[in-house]
């Protein structure tokens, strides 16, 4: 059992409310365009590394060329964890707003933005687990459309 799981178990035993993020990392590939006869399902979850940084604006990263890929994030790394084999993760965090990236080697990936150009913002509320769906950067072996 990892340290995070021990903390969650202890908090549940003593009745401490927990908050943070939980979700699944997925690697989209292939046809995701809906049509009257075709309704694409969710891609399977994949093993990945999830990195939670302080809220990060587009001006606080060094881009790596491809859309959504970054060489460097210039805000503080708050927490990092590996998902299980099916892509599931759970990270305890204090209430606040964060940016969530997936990591592959030395690169970070996230494409979602808000109206202020903050990258992949997620708000954690007191006593609540916020649901997050993360995309993992593809190897570009298959088109996504």
N, C-alpha and C positions, 0 to 999 in steps of 0.2 A: 504494500500500500504506500503510495507516495505522500509527501508532506501535506499537500493540498487536501487530499482525501481524509487524512487524519484530522485536520482543522475543521473540515465540514462535519465530520462525524462528531467531534467534540462539541461543536456549536449546537448541533441538533440535540445532543444528550442533555446539555445544560439549558436549552431553550433560548439560546442567543439567536436573534434574527440575523440572517445572512443576506448579503446582496452581492451582485456581480453580474457576470454574463455567462450564458451557456448557449450552446448551439452545435452546428455541424459545419465542417469544412467540406466543400464540394468542388469538383473540377468539371466545369461545363465543357461539353464537346458535342459536335454534330448539330442537327436541326432542332432548334428550340422555338421556331416560329409556329404559333398556333394557327390552326385552320379549322373549318367546320368538321372535318373528319379526323383530324390529328390533334391530339392534346398531349404534348410532351410532358412526361413526368419529371420529377426532380432527379438530377444526376446522383449517383451513389456517393456516399461520403468517402473521403480519402484521408489517409494519415498525413498530418501537416503540423507545422509549428505556428502557433498563434501568438502574436506579439501585441501587447496593449501599451500604447504610448499616451502621454498627456495629449490633450486635444491638439491636433496637428493641422496647420494650414498649408495650402499649396506652396506658400513662400518659405516654408520651413523644411523642405526636402530637397535632395539632389536627385534629379530624375536620371533614369538609366536608359533612356531612348524609347522603348516601347511604352505605350499608354498603360499607366497603372503600375509600372515598375520603378523602384527607387533604390539608389545606391546607399543613401544615407537619410536617416530621419533625425532632425535636429531638435527634437523634444525629448523629454526624459522617458526611458523605458520603465514602465510601471511593473508589468508582470509578463512572463513568457511561459508557455506550456506546450507540450506536445499533445495532440489529440490521441484517442485510442485508434485502433485499426479501422473502425467504421467512421472516423472523422469527428466523433463527438468530443466535446470539451466543456469544462466548467471552471470558471476563474472567479474567485472571491475578490471583490474590490470595494473600496470605500465609495460612498455616493459621490457622483461627479460626472463629468463628460470626458470621454476618452476617444482616441482613434484606434481602430483595430485593423491590423495588417496580418497577412500570412507571410512567412519567410521561406525562401528557397535559396539555400547556400548563403551568399552574402547579400542577396537582394530581397526587398520587401515588396509586397503586392497588395493593392487595394484600388478600386475604381470608383466606388460610390462617393459622392460629394454632397454637401449641403449648399444653400444659397450664398454662404460666405466663403466658399471654397475650402472648407474644412474637410479633410479626407476621412472617410468612413467613420463619421461621428456616432457614438453610442452613449446614451444617457443612462447612468445607473442611479436608481432611486432607492432610498432607505428601505430595507427589508424586502426588496424585490430582486428576483433574478430576471435580467433582461435577455430576451431571446435574440440571438445573432446568427445570421447565415453568412458564412465566409466563402468567398471564391478563392480557389487556388490557381495560380497562373499556370496555363497549359504549356506543354512543350511544343506547341504549334504543329503537332503531327496531324491534328484534325481541326478542320474549320469549325468555328462556332458562329451560327447565324440564327 
